[in-house]
Amino acid sequence: MTETFVPPTRFAVPGRIAVNEQAASEWQTATLTGIRRETPRVATFRLAVPGWPGHLPGQHLMVRLTAEDGYTAQRHYSIASAPDDSGEVELTLDHVEGGEVSGWFHTVARPGDRVEVRGPVSGFFAWPGDRPALLIGAGSGVVPLMSMIRHHRARNLTVPLRMVVSARSPGELVYARELGAETTPVFTRSAPEGVAVGRMAAAHVAPLLAEQPSGGWEAYVCGSNSFAEHASRLLVTAGQPVDRIRIERFG
């Protein structure tokens, strides 16, 4: 989503609001409990949400900031954490140039601050862990996909799960320390010695589709508009049915 510039310092910490039992459809106040740096421009923010109803990997959280003069800005952010019963969720945010909400999180927010949230929302891109999943992402598009991977690991699921993720360089690969054997990284600007540099190509996708687990893959693609179009074409060319490709775009 494109963000309109307003100096992040315009936003004050909003006051508490009543917690409604229908937490998924009502705005409520969440408390920032931790911040973890992922890359120079990307960080993860952990929020405690009273009465959190739970989520599925791939769902969003709506975040709203309110300034002292009543001005509000809200954004949809993919949930990065796996579902659990802790009552806390994680959002991993890129520091968008001129971004109102991401700018506040990256330059102003501190543990103990409070924000308004609503969710989880959107079920189209959700993966409950009941089918083989082929995950294709670029940049911060890896965020909802990482929720799926974490869910797969936390529940010790045996259903096949594979991911191909694109980043400009190793230093910009979000969650690099967590990625395992299920993941193939692709670097478009610079790469470790011996690793080819270039755009995601058929050679990265076709071998995975050739595996064809029982029931076939459900493909999840997340990234910019141009990346989503490119990755979808690769999948279709390699034989993935169009009706089994789920796409989430940003930008």
Residue, then its C-alpha position, 0 to 999 in steps of 0.5 A: m500500500t502506498e503511504t502518504f507522508v505526514p511526519p511520524t512525530r505527529f502521532a501520539v500514543p492513543g488512549r485505551i478503548a474498551v475490549n469487545e468480545q468480537a475482537a476480530s471486528e472491533w478496534q481495540t488497544a494493543t501494547l507494543t511489547g518488543i522490537r526486533r531488527e531483521t535487516p537495516r530497513v526492516a524490523t519486527f514489532r510484537l504486540a499484546v492484544p487483549g482478547w486476541p481471537g487467534h488467526l490463520p497464517g496469511q491473515h492481516l491485522m489492521v493498525r490505526l494511529t490517531a494524532e492529537d488533532g484527531y487525524t488518523a491513518q490506518r494500514h493493513y499488515s500481514i501477521a508474521s507470527a505463527p498462531d498460538d495462545s499467547g495473546e501476542v502477534e508480530l508484525t514485520l514492517d519495512h520502513v517505507e519512504g515517507g510512510e506515516v504508519s511504518g515511519w512511526f513504528h520505526t522512528v517513534a515507537r517504543p515498548g509500552d506504546r499503544v496502538e489501535v488494532r482490528g483483526p484478523v482480517s482476510g481469509f483468501f490468503a490464509w493457509p491452515g496447514d491442511r494442504p501442500a503449500l508452495l510459497i513464492g515471495a519477494g522482499s517484505g512479501v515473505v512476511p505472511l509466508m513466514s507465518m506459514i513456515r512458523h506454523h508448519r514447524a510449531r505444529n510439526l506438520t508433515v504436509p509438504l511445504r516449500m518456499v522460494v524467496s527473492a531479495r536484492s542481497p543477503g543483507e536484505l533477506v528478511y528472516a535470514r537466520e530462520l530460513g531452513a531447508e524448505t527455502t530457496p533464496v534468490f538474489t537479484r543484486s548481489a549474492p554469496e560467492g558461488v550463487a548466481v545473481g538474477r531474477m527469479a526464473a523457471a529454474h527456481v520454480a519448475p523443479l518444485l512443481a515437478e515434485q507434485p505431492s499428493g493432492g498437488w500444490e496450493a501456491y501462495v505468491c506475495g510481493s509487488n504487482s510486478f513480482a506477483e505477475h512475474a511469479s504467477r507466469l512462472l508457475v503457470t508455465a511450469g504447470q501450476p493450475v491458475d485456480r490454485i494460485r493465491i496472490e497477495r500484492f502490495g505497493 
